[in-house]
Each structure stands twice: as structure tokens, then as C-alpha cells.
Amino acid sequence: MAPLKSVSPPRPQADNLDAAINALREPFTDLVTLAGTNLDATNGPEMPAELVALAQRAESVGWTYDLAEAAIRALAREATNAGDAAFE
């Protein structure tokens, strides 16, 4: 099994949600695919443990935890909406 993609650290002046989403997109996709994460769980106040770990990983390279969590929730909504569109 291939290792998860790494999280890119924030660039100066790029500490915003769009930049965080772009930095987390590949590791998020890898993690969700490998772990079979229930993305519906991100709609509530708690996130699945593996996504919390991803937010902590992002924090370890320079992102704020809150921004990483917001990016992960946005990616989960995006993935959930893409899945819903496949059934239309």
C-alpha cells in the first residue's frame, strides 16, 4: 500500500481556506479511500478520528487546527455532494 500524500505547509500570505483545501485535498482523498471514512459524520460537531488526525498532521506543518478542520469539512461536503450528484 502506498503511503498517504504529505500535507504541504502554508506559504506566506496563503493562510486561507482555499489554500488549506488545496494543501489537504490529496491526503484527504487518500485517507478517505484507504480508511473508508464515513463523511456524513463530518456534518456533526465531531469528526471521525482519522480526519482529526489529518487536521493534527496539517497543524504540525504550520496550518492552524481550526483552518485545517474547516478545509477537511469543506472537502467532505464536496465529496458528499459529488457522490449525491452521481445518483441524479
C-alpha positions, 0 to 999 in steps of 0.5 A, a space after each residue: 500500500 502506498 503511503 498517504 500524500 504529505 500535507 504541504 505547509 502554508 506559504 506566506 500570505 496563503 493562510 486561507 481556506 482555499 489554500 488549506 483545501 488545496 494543501 489537504 485535498 490529496 491526503 484527504 482523498 487518500 485517507 478517505 479511500 484507504 480508511 473508508 471514512 464515513 463523511 456524513 459524520 463530518 456534518 456533526 460537531 465531531 469528526 471521525 478520528 482519522 480526519 482529526 488526525 489529518 487536521 493534527 498532521 496539517 497543524 504540525 506543518 504550520 496550518 492552524 487546527 481550526 483552518 485545517 478542520 474547516 478545509 477537511 469539512 469543506 472537502 467532505 461536503 464536496 465529496 458528499 455532494 459529488 457522490 449525491 450528484 452521481 445518483 441524479 
